[in-house]
Amino acid sequence: MWSGPELDSFVTVKSTWEQNTGGTVDWNGTRDLPGELDAQTEAGTPPDIAILPNIGLMHELADEGQLVALPSVMDTDQLQKDYAPAWIDLGSHDGELFGIFYKVTNKATVWYNPKAFAAADYVVPSTWDEMIELADAMVADDRTPFSVVAPKVPGGGGWALTDWISQIVLNTCGPDLYDRWVTGQIPWTDACIKQSFDMFDTIVQTQGYVLGGSEGIRGTSDAEGSYPLYSDPPIAYMYYLASFAQAFIASEYPQLAPGADYDFFQFPTINPDNAGSITIGADVVVMLNDTPAARSFMTYLAGAESQQAWIELGGFTSVNRSVAPDAYPDAVARAAADGLASAELIRFSAGDTMPASVQQAWWKGMLELVDDPSTL
């Protein structure tokens, strides 16, 4: 769950509600949310509210009857005003709304250093082939193209690697095959799925492509993965991570100007038929206990006020229609939000959609793949 600058921002946001209401949010972060929820539910002490990183987990909990239907405890008219029907539908299970998409991330962002690119006469790639050609040129210049991480967290950080696969599959294979893969209707050995894994393997196994090799991938946090791009001189030049990486960069390098000193380009096109495809992640807020305090805090999180407060702190993208466009503090943050609004093809990242058990097994499998490519 949230850590570092993300957690600091959430603490700031929740503190406003605490000050205004006199209530207290007893926050418990965990990297094993499904296991923690199971344990607390079995003990008869489930939390009032949970913030889920996996939409599949929301459906599992709703199917088990553990969630409170939100129309019974919140202002439905306000929810419909704030959220487009597509987001209401995505937060529903069997026609009932159970989840609010509080924090949405654009997962088609590749971070880079504009000034370092300009100094080396490197051109931002628009296609996968161009990115590979650029990587080869960087290696020839005795530079390292990519920073790639599997964050060092309890339980492993394979999620950052599965995001690579999700974006490649959607971009390569298209939405129909992507949807069938996510829902288990086609095997992982499907030719296009395997091709996508091979493309990822090219990135992480090509000599000189990745900073630190496989050991570097396994020994770095998601925040630290962005730092090599902005050292002087840079020791890596491209970093694929969701739009929340902006908060990491801004926190570590507050002197850098967004847009001029750091920026992102959209994940390069692989199949022209799927140009502009974007995978997303979302933190989904659900209610497990109906209490006055839970209703109040849930309403606060769903509203524009709390979301705009985090936007102003950086690293947050909202899909709440009542959030003012000029709330985003800089052009980079606005571009990430605009990318979601204008995407021609958009899907939840596969790991966030699959059942939690499949998700965690995939995380582990990606770590094994990095260590031993023969497992592919």
C-alpha positions in Angstrom: 0.0 0.0 0.0 1.1 3.7 0.1 4.5 4.5 1.5 7.0 7.4 1.3 5.7 10.6 -0.3 2.3 8.9 -1.1 1.7 8.0 2.5 2.8 11.5 3.6 0.2 13.0 1.3 -2.6 10.7 2.5 -1.7 11.6 6.1 -2.1 15.3 5.2 -5.4 14.7 3.5 -6.9 12.6 6.3 -5.7 15.1 8.9 -8.1 17.7 7.4 -11.1 15.4 8.0 -9.9 14.6 11.5 -9.5 18.3 12.4 -12.9 19.2 10.9 -14.9 16.3 12.5 -12.9 15.4 15.6 -12.7 11.8 14.4 -9.6 9.7 14.1 -8.4 7.6 11.2 -6.5 4.6 12.6 -4.6 3.8 9.4 -3.0 0.4 8.9 -0.9 -0.1 5.8 0.0 -3.5 4.6 1.5 -5.2 1.5 -0.7 -8.3 2.1 -4.1 -6.6 2.1 -6.1 -9.8 1.1 -4.5 -11.7 3.9 -4.9 -8.9 6.4 -8.6 -8.5 5.5 -9.2 -12.2 5.8 -7.6 -12.3 9.2 -9.5 -9.3 10.6 -12.8 -10.6 9.1 -12.3 -14.0 10.7 -11.6 -12.3 14.0 -14.9 -10.3 13.7 -13.0 -7.0 13.5 -13.0 -5.9 9.9 -12.0 -2.3 9.2 -14.7 0.2 8.6 -13.1 1.3 5.3 -10.5 -0.4 3.1 -8.6 1.1 0.2 -8.0 -1.6 -2.4 -5.3 -1.6 -5.1 -7.0 -4.5 -6.9 -10.4 -4.1 -8.6 -10.5 -7.9 -8.6 -10.4 -7.9 -4.8 -13.4 -5.6 -4.7 -15.4 -8.1 -6.7 -14.3 -10.9 -4.5 -15.3 -9.1 -1.3 -18.7 -8.0 -2.8 -19.4 -11.5 -3.9 -18.8 -12.7 -0.4 -21.2 -10.1 1.0 -18.6 -8.3 3.0 -19.1 -4.8 1.4 -21.7 -2.1 2.1 -23.6 -0.9 -1.0 -22.7 2.8 -1.2 -26.1 4.1 -2.5 -27.6 3.1 0.9 -25.1 5.3 2.8 -24.1 8.1 0.5 -25.7 10.9 -1.6 -26.3 9.1 -4.9 -27.1 12.4 -6.7 -23.7 13.8 -5.7 -21.9 10.6 -6.8 -23.5 10.8 -10.2 -22.6 14.4 -10.5 -19.0 13.7 -9.6 -18.3 10.5 -11.5 -19.1 9.6 -15.1 -21.3 6.6 -15.6 -18.2 4.6 -16.8 -16.6 5.0 -13.4 -19.8 4.2 -11.6 -20.1 1.0 -13.6 -16.4 0.1 -12.9 -17.0 0.4 -9.2 -20.2 -1.8 -9.3 -20.7 -5.5 -8.8 -23.9 -7.1 -10.0 -25.4 -3.7 -10.7 -24.6 -2.3 -7.2 -22.0 0.4 -6.5 -19.4 -0.7 -3.9 -16.2 1.2 -4.8 -15.1 4.7 -5.4 -12.1 5.4 -7.6 -10.2 7.7 -5.3 -6.7 7.8 -6.9 -6.2 6.9 -10.5 -2.8 6.5 -12.1 -1.8 6.6 -15.8 0.4 3.6 -16.4 1.6 4.5 -19.8 4.2 7.0 -18.7 7.9 6.6 -19.4 10.0 9.2 -17.4 13.0 10.9 -18.8 15.3 13.9 -18.4 14.6 16.4 -21.2 17.8 18.3 -20.8 19.9 15.2 -20.8 18.1 14.0 -23.9 18.7 17.4 -25.6 22.4 17.4 -24.6 23.0 14.0 -26.2 20.8 14.7 -29.2 18.4 11.9 -28.3 14.9 12.0 -29.7 11.9 10.9 -27.6 10.7 7.6 -29.2 7.1 7.3 -30.4 7.3 3.6 -31.3 8.7 0.5 -29.7 11.2 0.0 -32.5 12.4 3.6 -32.1 12.8 3.0 -28.3 15.0 -0.1 -29.0 17.0 1.8 -31.5 17.5 4.6 -29.0 18.5 2.1 -26.3 21.1 0.6 -28.7 22.5 4.1 -29.4 22.7 4.8 -25.7 24.7 1.6 -25.1 27.0 2.5 -28.0 27.5 5.9 -26.2 28.5 4.0 -23.0 25.2 5.0 -21.4 22.6 2.9 -19.7 19.1 3.2 -21.3 16.7 1.9 -18.6 16.1 1.9 -14.9 13.8 -1.0 -14.1 12.7 -2.0 -10.6 10.9 -4.7 -8.7 10.6 -2.7 -5.4 12.1 -4.1 -2.3 9.0 -4.5 -0.2 7.6 -7.4 2.0 6.2 -10.0 -0.3 8.3 -8.7 -3.3 7.7 -6.0 -5.8 6.8 -7.9 -8.9 3.9 -5.5 -9.5 6.1 -3.0 -11.3 7.2 -5.7 -13.7 3.6 -6.9 -14.4 2.8 -3.4 -15.3 5.3 -3.6 -18.2 3.6 -6.8 -19.4 0.1 -5.3 -19.2 1.0 -2.3 -21.2 2.8 -4.4 -23.8 -0.1 -6.8 -24.2 -2.7 -4.1 -24.6 -0.5 -2.3 -27.0 0.5 -5.4 -29.0 -2.5 -7.7 -28.9 -5.4 -5.2 -28.6 -8.4 -4.9 -26.3 -10.3 -8.1 -27.2 -7.4 -10.5 -26.6 -6.4 -8.5 -23.5 -9.8 -8.8 -22.0 -9.9 -12.6 -22.7 -6.5 -13.0 -21.2 -7.4 -11.1 -18.0 -10.6 -13.1 -17.5 -8.8 -16.4 -18.1 -10.4 -17.2 -21.4 -7.1 -17.8 -23.2 -3.9 -19.3 -21.8 -0.8 -17.5 -20.9 0.9 -19.5 -23.6 -1.1 -17.7 -26.3 1.3 -16.6 -29.1 0.6 -12.9 -28.6 0.9 -13.1 -24.8 4.2 -15.0 -25.1 5.4 -12.4 -27.7 4.7 -9.7 -25.1 6.8 -11.5 -22.5 9.6 -11.9 -25.0 9.6 -8.2 -25.7 9.9 -7.4 -22.0 12.6 -10.0 -21.7 14.5 -8.2 -24.4 14.6 -5.1 -22.2 15.7 -6.7 -19.0 18.2 -9.3 -20.5 20.0 -7.3 -23.2 23.5 -6.6 -22.0 23.9 -3.0 -20.9 20.2 -2.1 -21.2 19.3 -2.0 -17.4 21.1 -0.3 -14.6 22.6 -2.8 -12.3 21.3 -5.8 -14.2 19.0 -8.2 -12.4 20.5 -7.4 -9.0 19.7 -3.7 -9.6 16.1 -4.6 -10.5 15.7 -6.6 -7.3 17.4 -4.1 -4.9 15.7 -0.8 -5.6 12.5 0.9 -4.4 10.0 2.3 -6.9 11.0 5.9 -5.8 14.7 5.2 -6.0 14.2 3.8 -9.5 13.6 7.4 -10.7 16.6 9.0 -9.2 19.3 7.8 -11.7 17.7 9.9 -14.4 18.3 13.1 -12.5 21.7 12.6 -11.1 24.5 14.7 -12.5 25.3 13.2 -14.9 22.4 10.8 -15.4 23.3 7.1 -14.9 20.1 5.9 -16.7 17.8 7.6 -19.2 14.3 6.1 -19.2 12.1 4.8 -16.4 8.8 3.2 -17.0 6.5 3.7 -14.0 3.0 5.1 -13.5 2.2 8.8 -13.2 2.6 8.7 -9.4 6.4 8.7 -10.0 6.1 12.5 -10.3 5.7 12.7 -6.5 8.9 10.7 -6.0 10.9 12.9 -8.4 9.6 16.2 -7.0 10.2 15.0 -3.4 13.8 14.0 -4.0 14.7 16.9 -6.4 12.5 19.9 -5.4 14.8 22.2 -7.4 13.8 20.6 -10.7 11.1 22.3 -12.8 8.4 20.0 -14.1 8.4 19.9 -17.9 11.8 21.5 -18.3 13.9 19.3 -16.0 11.7 16.2 -15.8 8.9 14.9 -17.9 7.4 11.7 -19.4 6.5 10.4 -22.8 3.7 8.0 -23.5 4.6 4.4 -23.7 5.7 3.9 -27.4 3.3 2.4 -29.9 3.8 -1.2 -30.8 0.8 -2.1 -33.0 -0.5 1.0 -34.9 -4.0 -0.4 -34.6 -3.7 0.1 -30.8 -2.0 3.4 -30.8 -2.7 5.6 -27.8 -3.5 2.6 -25.5 -3.2 3.3 -21.8 -3.4 0.9 -18.8 -4.4 2.4 -15.5 -4.3 1.7 -11.9 -6.7 2.9 -9.2 -7.0 2.8 -5.5 -10.6 1.8 -4.8 -12.3 2.9 -1.5 -14.8 0.4 -0.1 -16.8 0.2 3.1 -17.0 -2.9 5.3 -18.8 -1.5 8.3 -21.6 1.1 8.2 -20.9 3.5 11.0 -21.5 7.3 11.1 -17.7 7.9 11.1 -17.3 5.6 8.1 -20.0 7.3 6.2 -18.5 10.7 6.9 -14.9 9.7 5.9 -16.1 7.8 2.8 -18.1 10.9 1.7 -15.0 13.0 2.3 -12.7 10.8 0.3 -15.2 10.6 -2.6 -15.6 14.3 -2.8 -13.6 16.9 -4.8 -12.2 18.6 -1.7 -10.0 15.7 -0.5 -8.9 14.8 -4.0 -8.0 18.4 -4.9 -5.9 18.6 -1.7 -3.8 15.6 -2.8 -3.5 17.0 -6.3 -2.0 20.1 -4.9 0.6 18.0 -3.1 1.5 16.2 -6.3 1.4 12.7 -7.7 -2.4 12.3 -7.8 -4.8 12.1 -10.7 -8.6 12.3 -10.1 -11.5 11.2 -12.2 -13.9 13.3 -10.1 -15.6 15.7 -12.5 -16.0 18.3 -9.8 -12.2 18.7 -9.5 -11.2 21.9 -11.3 -8.7 21.3 -14.2 -6.5 24.1 -13.0 -6.1 22.3 -9.7 -3.2 20.4 -11.2 0.0 22.3 -10.2 2.0 22.0 -13.3 2.0 20.9 -17.0 3.3 17.4 -16.2 0.5 16.6 -13.8 -2.0 18.0 -16.2 -0.6 16.0 -19.1 -1.0 12.8 -17.1 -4.6 13.6 -16.4 -5.3 14.7 -19.9 -3.8 11.4 -21.2 -6.5 9.6 -19.3 -9.3 11.9 -20.5 -8.2 11.6 -24.2 -7.1 8.0 -24.4 -8.4 6.1 -27.4 -8.0 2.7 -25.7 -7.9 2.3 -21.9 -8.0 -0.7 -19.6 -7.1 -1.5 -16.0 -3.7 -3.1 -15.7 -4.1 -6.8 -15.8 -2.6 -7.3 -12.3 -5.2 -5.0 -10.8 -8.0 -6.8 -12.5 -7.1 -10.4 -11.9 -8.1 -12.2 -8.7 -5.7 -11.4 -5.9 -4.3 -14.9 -5.7 -3.4 -14.8 -9.4 -2.0 -11.3 -9.0 0.4 -12.4 -6.3 1.5 -15.5 -8.1 2.3 -13.4 -11.1 4.3 -11.0 -9.1 6.4 -13.9 -7.8 6.7 -15.3 -11.4 8.1 -12.0 -12.7 10.8 -12.0 -10.1 11.8 -15.5 -11.1 11.8 -14.4 -14.7 14.2 -11.6 -14.0 16.6 -13.9 -12.2 16.3 -16.8 -14.7 15.0 -16.0 -18.2 14.8 -19.7 -19.0 11.6 -19.8 -17.0 9.8 -18.0 -19.8 
